[in-house]
Amino acid sequence: MKKTDKYLKLVEWSEEDGCYVGTCPGLIYGGVHGDNEAEVYRELCETVAEAIELYEADGKPLPPATANKEYSGRFVLRVDKELHRQVAIRALRSGESLNSYCQKILKKAIAEG
């Protein structure tokens, strides 16, 4: 297994940007954009490999792996697996733990409610 295989790589269509956006939450911030989904994925894979090389060149430990993670669908509150996955990815993107992210959005919902 290559080191790059340990990180979740997402390519999604963005209505807001009008193109495909490739991201690797937890490893890189920002992403790769383009009109061709396969090309965006290829560029994203290269970007992930470069990010890992930079971590290693700087002597920094790699962030925890994000790929192939099994989600139980439960974190005190039971939710469906897809919602768990989506919330976990948003937490990764914001640089927070799942617990901290959920506390933040729940507090915000209560304050607005």
MIVEXKE-661100 format. One line per 4 residues: number of its first residue (from 1); for each residue x, z, y of N, C-alpha, C, O. Coordinates in steps of 0.05 Angstrom, whole numbers, plus 5000, padded with zeros to 4 digits. Example, Ala and Ser with C-alpha at 12.3 -4.5 7.8 and 13.67 -1.06 7.14 Angstrom:
1 = 5264,5156,4886,5246,5156,4910,5264,5156,4934,5285,5169,4934 | 5257,5142,4955,5273,5143,4979,5258,5157,5001,5268,5161,5023
***
This chain:
1 = 5017,5000,4976,5000,5000,5000,5017,5000,5025,5036,5016,5027 | 5011,4982,5043,5026,4981,5069,5015,5003,5087,4993,5012,5085 | 5032,5012,5106,5023,5033,5125,4999,5023,5141,4982,5040,5148 | 4998,4998,5147,4975,4987,5163,4949,4990,5148,4928,4991,5160
5 = 4950,4991,5121,4926,4993,5105,4913,5020,5107,4890,5023,5100 | 4927,5039,5119,4916,5066,5121,4898,5070,5145,4886,5091,5149 | 4895,5049,5162,4880,5051,5187,4856,5032,5187,4859,5008,5180 | 4834,5043,5195,4809,5028,5197,4811,5008,5219,4818,5015,5242
9 = 4805,4983,5213,4806,4961,5233,4778,4950,5235,4766,4942,5215 | 4767,4950,5259,4739,4941,5264,4739,4917,5282,4753,4916,5302 | 4724,4897,5274,4719,4873,5291,4689,4871,5294,4674,4868,5275 | 4679,4874,5319,4651,4873,5324,4645,4854,5347,4661,4851,5365
13 = 4621,4843,5347,4612,4826,5369,4604,4845,5392,4589,4864,5387 | 4612,4839,5416,4605,4854,5439,4587,4837,5457,4597,4817,5469 | 4562,4845,5460,4544,4831,5479,4555,4833,5507,4553,4815,5523 | 4565,4857,5514,4574,4863,5541,4598,4844,5548,4599,4834,5570
17 = 4616,4840,5529,4640,4824,5535,4636,4795,5528,4651,4777,5537 | 4615,4789,5511,4610,4761,5503,4631,4750,5485,4637,4726,5485 | 4643,4768,5468,4664,4759,5450,4667,4780,5428,4655,4801,5429 | 4684,4774,5408,4691,4793,5388,4712,4813,5399,4730,4805,5413
21 = 4709,4838,5391,4728,4858,5399,4738,4872,5374,4723,4882,5358 | 4765,4873,5371,4777,4886,5349,4790,4912,5358,4805,4912,5377 | 4785,4934,5344,4796,4960,5350,4807,4974,5326,4799,4967,5303 | 4824,4994,5330,4834,5011,5309,4833,5039,5319,4854,5050,5328
25 = 4809,5052,5318,4806,5079,5329,4826,5099,5316,4831,5098,5292 | 4836,5116,5333,4855,5136,5323,4884,5128,5324,4902,5144,5322 | 4889,5101,5326,4917,5092,5326,4923,5078,5352,4944,5084,5365 | 4906,5059,5361,4911,5045,5386,4887,5048,5404,4864,5051,5395
29 = 4892,5048,5430,4871,5049,5450,4868,5020,5461,4887,5006,5463 | 4844,5013,5468,4839,4986,5476,4834,4969,5451,4827,4980,5430 | 4838,4943,5454,4833,4926,5431,4841,4898,5435,4854,4891,5455 | 4833,4881,5417,4839,4852,5417,4812,4838,5421,4792,4845,5409
33 = 4812,4818,5438,4787,4803,5444,4790,4774,5438,4812,4763,5439 | 4768,4760,5431,4769,4732,5427,4743,4721,5417,4725,4736,5410 | 4741,4694,5416,4717,4680,5407,4716,4675,5377,4694,4669,5367 | 4738,4678,5364,4739,4673,5335,4744,4699,5320,4764,4712,5323
37 = 4724,4707,5304,4725,4733,5290,4750,4735,5273,4763,4756,5273 | 4756,4715,5257,4780,4716,5239,4806,4718,5255,4824,4733,5247 | 4807,4704,5277,4831,4705,5294,4834,4732,5307,4857,4743,5309 | 4812,4744,5316,4813,4771,5327,4823,4791,5306,4839,4808,5312
41 = 4814,4788,5281,4823,4806,5260,4853,4803,5255,4867,4822,5251 | 4862,4777,5254,4890,4772,5249,4907,4785,5271,4927,4798,5266 | 4899,4781,5296,4914,4793,5319,4913,4823,5318,4932,4837,5325 | 4890,4834,5310,4887,4863,5308,4907,4874,5287,4920,4894,5292
45 = 4909,4861,5264,4928,4869,5244,4956,4869,5254,4972,4887,5248 | 4963,4849,5270,4990,4848,5281,4994,4871,5301,5015,4883,5302 | 4974,4876,5317,4975,4898,5337,4979,4925,5324,4994,4941,5333 | 4964,4929,5302,4967,4954,5287,4995,4957,5276,5007,4978,5277
49 = 5006,4935,5264,5033,4936,5254,5053,4943,5276,5072,4958,5272 | 5050,4930,5299,5067,4936,5322,5065,4965,5331,5085,4977,5338 | 5041,4975,5332,5037,5003,5340,5051,5022,5321,5064,5041,5330 | 5049,5017,5295,5063,5034,5276,5093,5032,5280,5107,5052,5278
53 = 5103,5008,5285,5132,5005,5290,5141,5021,5315,5162,5033,5315 | 5124,5021,5336,5131,5036,5360,5131,5066,5354,5149,5080,5364 | 5111,5076,5339,5111,5104,5332,5137,5111,5318,5150,5131,5325 | 5144,5095,5298,5168,5101,5283,5194,5098,5299,5212,5115,5297
57 = 5195,5078,5317,5219,5075,5334,5222,5099,5353,5245,5106,5359 | 5200,5110,5362,5200,5133,5380,5203,5159,5365,5205,5181,5377 | 5204,5158,5338,5206,5182,5322,5182,5200,5322,5183,5224,5316 | 5159,5188,5328,5134,5203,5330,5119,5201,5303,5120,5180,5290
61 = 5106,5223,5295,5090,5221,5270,5066,5203,5274,5054,5202,5295 | 5059,5189,5253,5035,5172,5254,5010,5189,5255,5009,5210,5243 | 4989,5180,5269,4964,5194,5268,4952,5195,5240,4961,5179,5223 | 4934,5213,5235,4922,5214,5208,4908,5187,5201,4898,5173,5218
65 = 4909,5180,5175,4897,5156,5165,4867,5156,5170,4854,5177,5169 | 4856,5133,5176,4827,5130,5181,4813,5112,5162,4788,5111,5161 | 4828,5096,5146,4815,5077,5128,4807,5090,5101,4819,5110,5093 | 4788,5079,5088,4779,5088,5062,4770,5117,5061,4770,5129,5040
69 = 4763,5128,5084,4754,5155,5085,4725,5156,5075,4709,5140,5084 | 4720,5175,5057,4693,5178,5047,4679,5198,5065,4689,5220,5071 | 4655,5190,5074,4639,5208,5091,4617,5219,5073,4603,5205,5059 | 4613,5245,5075,4594,5259,5058,4565,5255,5068,4546,5257,5053
73 = 4562,5248,5094,4536,5246,5105,4525,5273,5114,4501,5276,5119 | 4543,5293,5116,4534,5320,5124,4556,5334,5139,4579,5334,5131 | 4548,5346,5161,4566,5364,5175,4549,5386,5188,4543,5385,5212 | 4541,5405,5172,4522,5426,5178,4494,5414,5180,4475,5424,5167
77 = 4490,5393,5196,4465,5379,5198,4467,5354,5180,4486,5339,5182 | 4447,5350,5164,4447,5327,5146,4438,5302,5161,4417,5302,5174 | 4454,5281,5159,4447,5255,5171,4453,5233,5151,4467,5238,5131 | 4443,5209,5155,4449,5187,5137,4479,5179,5140,4491,5184,5161
81 = 4490,5167,5119,4518,5161,5119,4527,5142,5141,4548,5145,5153 | 4510,5122,5148,4517,5103,5169,4519,5117,5196,4537,5111,5212 | 4500,5135,5202,4501,5150,5227,4526,5167,5227,4540,5169,5248 | 4533,5180,5205,4557,5196,5203,4582,5179,5210,4599,5187,5225
85 = 4583,5155,5198,4605,5137,5202,4607,5129,5232,4629,5130,5244 | 4585,5122,5244,4585,5113,5272,4593,5136,5291,4609,5131,5309 | 4583,5160,5286,4591,5183,5302,4621,5189,5298,4635,5196,5318 | 4630,5188,5274,4658,5193,5268,4676,5173,5282,4697,5181,5293
89 = 4669,5148,5283,4684,5127,5296,4684,5132,5326,4705,5129,5339 | 4661,5139,5337,4661,5145,5366,4678,5169,5373,4691,5169,5394 | 4678,5189,5356,4696,5212,5360,4725,5204,5360,4741,5212,5377 | 4732,5187,5340,4760,5177,5339,4767,5162,5365,4789,5165,5376
93 = 4749,5145,5374,4754,5129,5398,4757,5146,5422,4773,5139,5440 | 4744,5169,5423,4746,5187,5446,4769,5207,5443,4775,5223,5461 | 4783,5206,5419,4806,5223,5415,4798,5252,5409,4814,5270,5413 | 4774,5256,5398,4764,5283,5393,4758,5286,5363,4755,5266,5348
97 = 4756,5311,5354,4748,5316,5327,4718,5311,5326,4704,5310,5346 | 4708,5307,5302,4679,5302,5298,4663,5326,5309,4643,5322,5322 | 4673,5350,5303,4659,5374,5312,4658,5376,5343,4637,5381,5354 | 4681,5371,5356,4681,5373,5385,4664,5351,5398,4649,5356,5417
101 = 4665,5327,5387,4649,5305,5397,4619,5311,5395,4604,5307,5414 | 4611,5321,5371,4583,5327,5367,4573,5350,5385,4551,5349,5396 | 4590,5370,5389,4583,5392,5407,4579,5381,5435,4559,5388,5449 | 4597,5363,5444,4594,5351,5471,4569,5336,5474,4554,5339,5494
105 = 4562,5318,5455,4538,5302,5458,4513,5318,5455,4492,5312,5468 | 4514,5338,5438,4490,5356,5435,4486,5372,5460,4463,5375,5469 | 4507,5383,5472,4505,5398,5497,4494,5381,5519,4477,5389,5535 | 4503,5356,5520,4493,5337,5541,4464,5331,5536,4448,5331,5556
109 = 4456,5327,5511,4427,5322,5506,4410,5346,5513,4388,5342,5524 | 4419,5370,5508,4404,5394,5515,4402,5397,5545,4380,5403,5556 | 4424,5392,5559,4424,5394,5588,4405,5374,5602,4393,5379,5622 | 4404,5350,5590,4387,5329,5601,4358,5332,5593,4340,5322,5606
113 = 4353,5347,5571,4327,5349,5559,4307,5366,5574,4285,5369,5565
***
